[in-house]
């Protein structure tokens, strides 16, 4: 008598911790090999057993795999895992973080619509809303991310989208997600939060009332500066009903290889974010004591204006530390050039500490007036703290600050 193979029940991820979800959620195994690690499916298309099966596949593309421009098993595993981590129903991955923002805008907005956006966002995001979308009759009003009342005051009858980053880039300003979510619901605007700096390891905007979460997966989700990618997480109606059709047609596609890298990155996300946040706070506390520094920005510092809010909606302060040097651009450039451990690059989220001068890099394309309004001074330096020994990092900054030339 032949026994039927035992069919094991899958875990209930709704009852499991983030660390477990980051390692286990979304995994699919092929029937033939039942591989343990996630497989890398490098294929442009998929075969069908019959013409009728192909017809069904193309008609119901969201349910299977027909063409890797919009459906791929490796990409789907990454999407499912990130959705589980963020507490969302569905996720669509894209070729970059900017492609994710554009996909949301194209899926949701049309000519004549109005956007309320934080002025404290990535420079390319401002360029996208003001320059590119503006050419198609979509207008944007920029407000202070910290002032919840300003969001209500900026709304118009045609406001369809609220967009912000929290913590912001590079000053780590915080938005009260729950308060702004209530306003967005009152005016019936889609509320989108860029969760790049915190990741779901430190913050879950959907649980605080946001409708959609955006990621530049290039940053902390990868964690080692290897590949580009983006992601959009939300409820199934919006993600699969609006975003998926746009991505299927326009093709801002995440490659299977990049998705596989992100899957490996997610496995260590919680560990990395905890340690990098701890390192960043230690560095920030040391910088605060230095006479050459005018101001330090990090949500974990008690001197941060929104310290209480950070404690309420984040598990830790994150890995970004920004500070203003007395002496402006000249002093900032001197410090950056004299560091030895830090990589001079505008990217962030790496295991290796990176350092940049926002006014001439990430925010260099926006006007001087806009930079001034956003608080991006010439003396501002942004550090994305990595996994090096924090005592080594502090020693490097000490010699860079005080080395005589």
C-alpha positions in Angstrom: 0.0 0.0 0.0 1.4 3.4 -1.1 1.2 6.2 1.2 0.3 9.7 0.0 3.0 12.3 0.6 2.4 14.3 3.7 1.3 17.9 2.9 2.7 20.2 5.5 0.7 23.2 6.4 2.4 26.6 5.7 3.0 28.9 8.7 0.5 31.6 9.6 2.7 34.7 8.9 0.1 37.0 10.6 1.2 35.5 13.9 4.9 35.6 13.4 7.6 38.2 14.2 9.2 40.5 11.6 12.5 38.6 11.8 10.8 35.3 10.9 8.7 36.9 8.1 11.9 38.5 6.6 13.5 35.0 6.2 10.5 32.8 5.4 7.6 34.7 3.8 6.9 34.5 0.1 9.1 31.5 -0.7 7.9 29.4 -3.6 9.6 26.1 -4.5 9.5 24.4 -7.8 7.6 21.0 -7.9 10.5 19.2 -9.6 13.4 20.2 -7.4 11.8 21.5 -4.1 14.9 23.8 -3.6 15.5 25.2 -0.2 16.9 28.7 -1.2 14.8 30.9 -3.5 15.4 30.0 -7.1 16.6 32.6 -9.7 14.2 32.5 -12.7 16.1 34.1 -15.6 13.5 33.7 -18.3 11.7 36.2 -20.5 8.6 34.0 -21.0 6.8 30.9 -19.9 5.3 27.9 -21.8 1.8 26.6 -21.7 0.4 23.1 -22.2 -2.3 24.2 -24.6 -3.6 27.2 -26.6 -6.6 27.4 -24.2 -4.2 27.5 -21.2 -2.3 30.4 -22.9 -5.6 32.2 -23.4 -6.5 31.9 -19.8 -3.0 33.0 -18.7 -3.0 36.2 -20.8 -6.6 37.0 -19.6 -5.6 36.5 -15.9 -2.0 37.6 -16.0 -2.0 38.6 -12.3 -2.7 35.0 -11.3 0.3 33.3 -13.0 3.4 33.8 -15.1 3.3 34.6 -18.8 6.0 37.2 -19.5 8.7 38.6 -17.2 8.0 42.2 -18.0 5.3 42.0 -15.4 5.2 38.4 -13.9 8.2 36.4 -12.7 8.5 33.9 -9.8 11.6 35.4 -8.2 10.1 38.9 -8.4 6.8 37.6 -7.0 8.7 36.1 -4.0 10.2 39.5 -3.2 6.9 41.2 -3.6 5.1 38.8 -1.3 7.8 38.9 1.3 7.9 42.8 1.4 4.1 43.0 1.5 4.1 40.7 4.5 6.8 42.8 6.2 4.9 46.0 5.7 1.5 44.5 6.6 0.1 45.2 3.1 -2.1 43.0 0.9 -0.1 43.2 -2.2 3.2 44.6 -3.7 4.5 45.5 -7.1 8.3 45.8 -7.6 9.8 48.2 -10.1 13.2 49.0 -11.6 14.1 51.8 -9.2 12.6 53.8 -6.4 11.8 56.7 -8.8 10.1 54.2 -11.1 7.9 53.2 -8.1 6.9 56.8 -7.5 6.2 57.4 -11.2 4.1 54.2 -11.3 1.9 55.4 -8.4 1.5 58.8 -10.0 0.6 57.4 -13.4 -1.8 54.8 -12.0 -3.6 57.3 -9.8 -3.4 60.8 -11.3 -4.6 62.5 -14.4 -4.4 66.0 -16.0 -6.0 68.6 -13.7 -5.2 66.8 -10.4 -3.4 68.3 -7.5 -0.7 66.9 -5.2 0.3 67.9 -1.7 3.9 66.9 -1.1 6.4 67.5 1.6 9.1 69.9 0.6 11.6 67.7 2.5 11.8 64.9 -0.1 14.6 63.6 -2.3 15.6 66.1 -5.0 14.6 63.8 -7.9 11.1 63.4 -6.4 10.7 67.2 -6.5 11.9 67.2 -10.1 9.4 64.4 -11.0 6.4 66.2 -9.5 7.2 69.8 -10.5 9.0 69.4 -13.9 7.7 66.1 -15.4 4.2 65.7 -14.1 3.8 69.5 -14.2 4.1 69.3 -18.0 0.9 67.1 -18.1 -1.3 69.5 -16.1 -0.7 68.0 -12.6 0.1 70.7 -10.0 2.0 70.2 -6.7 2.0 72.3 -3.5 4.9 71.7 -1.1 4.4 71.9 2.6 6.4 71.5 5.8 6.3 67.7 6.6 6.3 68.5 10.4 3.2 70.7 10.2 0.1 68.5 10.0 -2.2 71.5 9.8 -0.3 72.7 6.7 -1.4 69.6 4.8 -5.1 70.4 5.4 -4.5 74.1 4.5 -2.8 73.2 1.2 -5.6 70.9 -0.1 -7.8 71.9 -3.0 -11.0 70.5 -4.5 -8.9 68.5 -7.0 -6.3 67.2 -4.5 -5.8 63.5 -5.2 -2.5 62.6 -3.6 -0.5 63.2 -0.4 3.1 62.3 -0.6 5.9 62.4 2.0 9.1 60.8 3.3 9.5 60.2 7.0 12.2 60.6 8.3 13.0 63.0 5.5 16.2 63.3 3.4 18.5 64.6 4.7 17.4 66.4 7.9 15.5 63.5 9.4 12.3 65.6 9.9 9.3 63.5 10.9 5.7 63.5 9.8 3.0 62.5 12.2 1.7 59.7 9.9 -1.5 59.0 11.9 -2.5 62.7 12.0 -1.9 63.3 8.3 -3.7 60.0 7.4 -6.8 61.4 9.0 -6.6 64.5 6.9 -6.0 62.5 3.8 -9.1 60.4 4.4 -11.2 63.6 5.0 -10.2 65.1 1.7 -10.2 61.6 -0.1 -6.6 61.8 -1.1 -4.4 58.8 -1.6 -1.8 58.9 1.2 1.6 57.6 0.1 4.6 57.3 2.5 8.2 56.7 1.4 9.5 54.3 4.1 13.0 54.1 2.6 14.9 55.4 5.7 13.2 53.2 8.3 12.1 50.2 6.3 9.4 47.9 7.9 12.0 46.8 10.4 11.6 50.2 12.2 8.3 51.6 11.0 5.1 50.4 9.3 3.2 53.3 7.8 0.2 51.2 6.7 -0.6 50.4 10.3 -0.5 54.1 11.1 -3.1 55.0 8.4 -1.1 55.4 5.2 -2.7 53.9 2.0 0.5 53.1 0.1 4.2 52.6 1.0 7.0 53.3 -1.4 10.5 51.9 -1.3 13.8 52.5 -3.0 14.8 48.9 -2.5 18.3 50.0 -3.7 18.9 51.3 -0.2 18.3 49.3 3.0 16.3 46.4 1.5 19.4 45.4 -0.4 21.7 46.7 2.2 25.0 46.2 0.4 24.8 48.7 -2.5 24.6 46.1 -5.2 21.5 46.6 -7.3 18.6 49.0 -8.1 15.0 48.5 -7.4 11.8 49.9 -6.1 8.5 48.7 -4.6 4.9 49.8 -4.0 2.9 48.2 -1.1 -0.8 48.7 -0.3 -4.2 47.1 -0.5 -5.0 44.6 -3.3 -7.6 46.9 -5.0 -5.1 49.7 -5.6 -1.9 47.6 -6.2 -3.4 45.0 -8.5 -6.3 47.0 -9.8 -4.4 50.2 -10.7 -0.6 49.8 -10.4 -0.3 46.4 -12.0 -2.1 47.4 -15.3 0.2 50.4 -15.6 3.4 48.3 -14.9 2.2 45.6 -17.3 1.9 48.1 -20.1 4.7 50.6 -19.5 7.3 48.1 -18.3 9.3 49.8 -15.4 10.3 46.2 -14.6 12.4 44.8 -11.8 14.8 42.2 -13.0 14.7 38.7 -11.6 18.3 38.9 -10.6 17.8 42.1 -8.7 14.7 40.6 -6.9 16.9 37.6 -5.9 19.4 40.0 -4.4 16.7 41.8 -2.5 15.3 38.6 -1.1 18.8 37.8 0.3 18.9 41.4 1.7 15.6 41.1 3.5 16.9 38.1 5.5 19.3 40.3 7.4 17.2 43.5 7.3 16.2 43.5 11.0 19.7 42.8 12.2 21.2 45.4 10.0 18.7 48.2 10.9 19.1 47.6 14.6 22.9 47.7 14.5 23.2 50.6 12.1 20.7 52.6 14.1 22.7 52.0 17.2 25.9 53.0 15.5 24.2 56.2 14.1 23.0 57.2 17.5 26.4 56.8 19.1 28.0 58.9 16.3 25.3 61.5 16.6 25.8 61.9 20.3 29.6 62.3 19.8 29.0 64.9 17.0 26.7 66.9 19.3 29.6 67.5 21.7 32.0 68.9 19.0 32.5 72.6 18.9 33.0 72.6 15.2 29.4 71.3 14.7 26.5 73.8 14.7 23.7 71.3 14.8 23.1 67.5 14.5 20.0 65.8 13.1 19.0 62.3 14.2 15.6 61.2 15.6 17.2 59.3 18.4 18.7 62.4 19.9 16.7 64.0 22.7 17.6 67.4 21.1 15.6 66.4 18.0 12.4 68.5 17.9 10.3 65.5 17.2 12.0 63.0 19.6 8.7 62.1 21.2 7.1 61.4 17.8 10.0 59.3 16.8 9.7 57.2 20.0 6.0 56.7 19.3 6.1 55.6 15.6 9.6 54.2 15.1 11.4 51.3 16.8 14.7 53.2 16.5 16.1 56.4 15.1 17.5 54.9 11.9 21.0 55.0 10.4 21.0 58.6 8.9 22.9 61.4 10.7 23.1 64.9 9.2 24.9 67.8 10.7 25.8 71.4 10.0 29.5 72.5 10.1 30.5 75.9 11.2 32.3 77.3 8.2 29.8 76.4 5.5 30.7 74.6 2.2 34.4 74.9 2.7 34.3 73.3 6.1 32.0 70.6 4.8 34.2 69.7 1.8 37.3 69.6 4.1 35.6 67.2 6.5 34.4 64.9 3.7 37.7 64.9 2.0 39.6 64.1 5.2 37.6 61.1 6.3 39.2 57.8 5.6 36.6 55.1 6.4 33.6 56.8 4.7 32.8 56.3 1.0 32.1 59.6 -0.7 28.9 58.7 -2.5 25.3 60.0 -2.6 23.9 56.5 -2.2 22.8 55.2 1.3 21.6 52.1 3.0 24.9 50.3 2.6 26.7 48.2 5.2 29.6 50.6 4.5 29.3 54.2 5.8 28.7 56.8 3.1 29.1 60.5 3.3 27.8 63.3 1.0 27.2 67.0 0.7 23.5 67.3 -0.1 23.5 70.8 -1.5 25.8 69.8 -4.3 24.7 66.2 -4.9 21.2 64.8 -4.0 19.6 68.3 -3.9 21.9 70.0 -6.4 19.3 70.2 -9.2 16.7 72.1 -7.2 16.9 75.9 -6.9 19.0 77.6 -4.2 15.7 79.2 -2.9 14.1 75.7 -2.7 17.2 74.3 -0.9 17.1 77.2 1.6 13.4 76.6 2.3 14.0 72.9 2.8 16.9 73.7 5.2 19.6 72.3 3.0 22.5 74.7 3.9 26.0 74.7 2.4 27.4 73.5 5.7 25.2 70.4 5.8 26.7 66.9 5.6 24.8 63.7 5.5 26.2 60.4 6.8 24.5 57.0 6.2 26.1 55.0 9.0 27.1 51.4 8.2 28.2 48.4 10.1 31.8 49.3 10.9 32.9 49.4 14.5 31.4 52.6 15.8 34.6 53.5 17.8 36.5 53.3 14.5 33.9 55.6 12.8 34.1 58.2 15.7 37.9 58.1 15.5 37.8 58.7 11.8 35.5 61.7 12.2 37.6 63.0 15.0 40.8 63.1 12.9 38.8 64.5 9.9 37.4 67.4 12.1 40.6 68.3 13.8 43.4 67.3 11.5 45.6 70.3 10.8 46.3 70.9 7.1 
